[in-house]
Amino acid sequence: SHIEQSDASKQTRDYYRDQIDRHLSALFDRTIDELTLPDLERALAPHVGKDGRPTSTQQHLRQIIGTAFKRASLVRRIPNVAEALKKVKYRPTNNVVKFDASEKWPALDLIEAKKAHNLIIGTAFEVMLFTGIRGGNVIELRWDDLDLDSAHLRIARLKNGRAGTFPLADRVVAALRALPRHSEWVFPQADTTKHIFHPERLSAGTAILRPHDCRRLFTTAARRLRLPSYIIDQMRGDVEKGVQGIYDQGSMTHHDANAVAKQIEVECGLLP
């Protein structure tokens, strides 16, 4: 009922449904009138981190449950028992990667090791690392979104709601050309009608690379090159803050993408 009257994007609606199917199906199979506060708490309980803190998944599920009950309290005139769920205090986002970024980055080693066993997921991480684009946009890429001949990538809807076209480094083009094409999705599941679900991390020993770490490392490499902030903003798909950004029709180039890629390779020890 909420989704039907919502102006949320298809991506958000699909995300809601996927989270419900993956984590809340038993809860949503029951009639909402009969659910009690302990029922909701038990559904959320498994999604706690090792430190005892709620995970981002739990916070998303809490939001979905809260939205469902808020809507039901208006439509069905039932008590909104979800209001009594324990509030989660805001915790600042940790923007630190799980290794010392002043030393050799293990990102490429982890990606190459993953590609040896799972080319699809390994290449998805490679695209994230060498474009700085959010993982959610990368995993939803279709082949129609790519122009490998001109080395460009198109995204219809970024997090800020805008569309964007981004230059691809030569090594990203080569990695994408090496992928099989048996689905409309660039990164399909075994069921080729679906794209892969957001991969959580690559790890080996103490080295860990998470999807958003790729965005952090891309940004770090671009800044170490002393690229202008407006170029980095454009390459990341961010909204530029200055007045000139309103008028700029796109200053980033294929050269910029290759320069950042080379710097990442240097940081990872692939180049001197």
Sequence and secondary structure as in RCSB ss.txt:
>XXXX:A:sequence
SHIEQSDASKQTRDYYRDQIDRHLSALFDRTIDELTLPDLERALAPHVGKDGRPTSTQQHLRQIIGTAFKRASLV
RRIPNVAEALKKVKYRPTNNVVKFDASEKWPALDLIEAKKAHNLIIGTAFEVMLFTGIRGGNVIELRWDDLDLDS
AHLRIARLKNGRAGTFPLADRVVAALRALPRHSEWVFPQADTTKHIFHPERLSAGTAILRPHDCRRLFTTAARRL
RLPSYIIDQMRGDVEKGVQGIYDQGSMTHHDANAVAKQIEVECGLLP
>XXXX:A:secstr
 HHHH    HHHHHHHHHHHHHHSHHHHTS GGG  HHHHHHHHTT B TTSSB HHHHHHHHHHHHHHHHHHHH
T    GGGGS            SS TTS   HHHHHHHHHHH HHHHHHHHHHHHH   HHHHHT BGGGEETTT
TEEEES  TTS  EEEE  HHHHHHHHTS  SSSBSSB SSTTSB      EEETTEEE HHHHHHHHHHHHHHT
T  HHHHHHHHT    STHHHH      HHHHHHHHHHHHHHTTS  
